[in-house]
Amino acid sequence: MEKSILCRLDSSAQRYPEKVMFKDESQSITFGGFNSLTKAVGTFLAGKIAPGEPVAVMSGRHALTPSCFLGVVRAGGFYAPMDGDMPKTRLNQILGVIEAKTMLVDKAHLETAQQLDFSGEIIVFEDICDTPADESLLAERADSITVTSPLYVIFTSGSTGVPKGVITSHQSLMCYIDAVGKVLSIDDTDIFGNQSPLDYIAAIRDIYLPITFGASTFIIPKNEFAVPTALFNTLNREKITALCWSVAGVELPAKLGAFDEGKPEYLKKLCFSGSVMPCRYLKIWQENLPDVLYVNQYGPTEATASCTYYVVKEKVDDDTVLPIGKPYDNYRIALLNEDNSPTPMGETGEICVSGPILALGYYGNSEQTEKSFMQNPLNDKYRELIYKTGDLGSYDLDGNLLFHGRKDRQIKHLGHRIELGEIEETAKKIEGVTDCCALYNKPKATLTLFYTGQATSKEIVLYFRQNMPAFMVPRKLISLEKLPTLPNGKTDMQTLKSYF
């Protein structure tokens, strides 16, 4: 394996200098141009940061954003991507965790950046794009990187109300990309259609599969996902062959009748992840595109995006429940009981992941890291870390892993992992809320907040919209005189679920 992702980028740029690498609705950049741009950004940043330092990056949904990320890596650092559309409270929380001295932004997000609680230096991407590359300096910074150096920090929901920064290394990323590329048979003829926000874990496929295999990525305008006919027209105009989408992204076109108007003519590969696929919608894709390779993925950010896969060879029915399959290359899966003993075949246990694809931990949070990344209890001979996902699973007779939901109070909603405890911590900050409990109605995909106090539902929703990402705003609010409790004083969640 190469020393870093930069080796792969240099190789692809040499092989495909004039080929389009990333494209959006208004601009595109070739492999050669992308590589040169990362060197310009990297040269400038190398004068600002030391090797191994983080840089916060806030750039929009466009073709040049990945060059911001890789420009940071050229400087010997690692990047922490931020979505500028998130509430400022959330962005400030991320900045408080990452403690970066430098923030790289595009011009469109400069005003937002200036309004944040950030005392470091803000650098505008467009102002440094013409920096002459210092190859000697860049070589020095490249030499400072090892396979286990951090590549990026992506933030997920945290139960304490503070987001957790998951640190991924070059090695973990390359292991995952190689494994996914093998299953999907990715090559330099493939063109990806990007759905995921570029700061989100799912976007690493759309960024790093091209870098590794010489494929291309088209960044689909966000608004088109609400207009399926426009979405399919774009997929055909751009000759998209591969999609790595959230389950919600796959579900919506089928739900809204997109196939009544046409179909993606060039599509060959479709993988999906983030939540359980309702097969009544996958069935519509299969009926219209029977020759496409369909792959169901499962896995947490802490294991570099996805750790298992299942190739859907059967024709699904409305009530089909797909397995989450077998581990990717370089991933190992174990099922453990509550006492950390191995779960017998056919029984349900907690899904645990090990291998070189594990995250380096949570940034600036050694306590949570040691709690979540622990010595494999089935191995007392040498150091082997595992990550306990909090998800429950079992094996079927074919050796495929089946998913049985969450062990704790972490949920998957609209493709995002959310700690219900964070919803509650946020609600408790609202004046007029005295007590609360957040629950998730999985069949209806509805985030519900039960609360006591004088606050109105309008006040609560407004506070959430101002301080939390849209996917974390409770859709249903229920005011109670008092939350029901169990004899031990804990909230009686079963009684609250009767309100569903």
Phi, psi and omega in degrees: 000144179297161182292323181206169179295338179296327177298320179292320179297314179299319181295314180295321179296326179288324182280326186231055188300325184260359182280140177294130180259305177234143182213143171232194186288347184233349182203165177214165178217138181277169176301317179295317179294321178298314181297317179296320181294320178296328179288323177296311180297317181297320179298315180296313183293331180297338175277355184245332184236157173271158176304140178082010179265150176276151172230126174284134182235125177232100182223157189279185182274076181212173191292341184267349182301317178301334178288335172296313181301308185286338174296320176298318181293322176303327180281000180090005181258193174224155190250151175238098184287142179229141177271111183296347179275352178290155176302148182299328178301316181292317179298320178294325177298316180297315179297325179294328179281314188283332177051042179286147176272347185226139174235128178256123183227154169273166185301326183295338182248009181297315181297318177299314181300320182291341180270356183272165178277074184228122184259357180278195182267130176262124181246129181270122184308312184297336182282345185242006184295336183261012178299126178298133181291131174258093187298325180295314178296317180296323178296320177299316180292322177297323179293337181282348183268136172244172181298335181264005176293149176297142175254315179206163173236118179247135188265137177237171181296142178239139186293339181275358182097356177246128181298148180261133179263109181274121184265123179246137181270166175302315182300313181299315180298314183293322175301314181295312182299318177299317183293315179294316179301324179292314181295320182272357182053050181285138174215188187283002174268351185279144174233118181273148171251107184283129176250320189289146170305143188288348176267359186263152186302323184297337183288347181298332178293317182289338180269313190264342172294317174300317180301322184277318190249359180077017176282178179236160177228131171255127181271108186286133177304135186302322185293339184289341180288345175266355180232084189303325180295319177295322179299311181293324176299320178294316178302323180283319179298320182271000179054049181292128180253339187221136178231129172241091189244164169289159176302320179299323179294325178285322184293318190300311180300321179292320181295324184268007174079027182299326183288349174289337184258339183168193179204159178289105189289334187259356188292132179238336187220132178221114173246148184220154184197178175108330178194181182282130181283121172287111191289348175296335178270324175297326178302321179295319176298315181297320182295325182270333182227071187292340184265000180285144173278118180253129183229124176267125181247150175220144173157157180265164175303326182294345177243035178055061167085291183220137182247340177230161179214154176222118177279120185276096180267334181278157172278121185277156172249174183303325185259011178295136173247116184283139169293162172262000161087221187240160181293145169294164172306140178074009174245142172234140182240136172227146174254128182238147173278178181302327181269015179068017173274157181293140180280127179299152179304133178092343179263165184265133177218178180280133180284123179237141186241142173218170181127176182290359182269358179293146176298160176285349180131195178258129187297125177067019183221075183294328180297312179291325179298312182293331179286322187268329179251102190238163175299135178300115183292347178270001182227109178251018185259329180203167183291120177214108182279147171232157174247124178272114190285337187082000177263149179256141181208168174211167178257141173271182185294339179271002180083011177273141179281135177250142183261133182237021174095189186272145175277324184247217184251030174262136183234168170246121183225123181055034178084359181251143177274127185228134172272119179299333177297328179289325176299317181292318179299323179292316182297326182291344177280349184277129177298128181101353174257118182263326178208158182198164175209127178259134177226161182239123174271096188297314180302325180262001181050047184240126176272119186243136176243119171266137183210159172239157180123182186267353181296146177270158178299326179296317179296320181293313180299317180299318180297315179298317181296330181277341189236349185227158175300154184302324183288352179255008177277121179302134182272335180232130179238132182233118181270131180233155175293321181205142176285134178294144182232158175272169179304332180276003177092351179283157180296134179275090185289333178294321176296319179296325180294340178293341178285343180299000000 
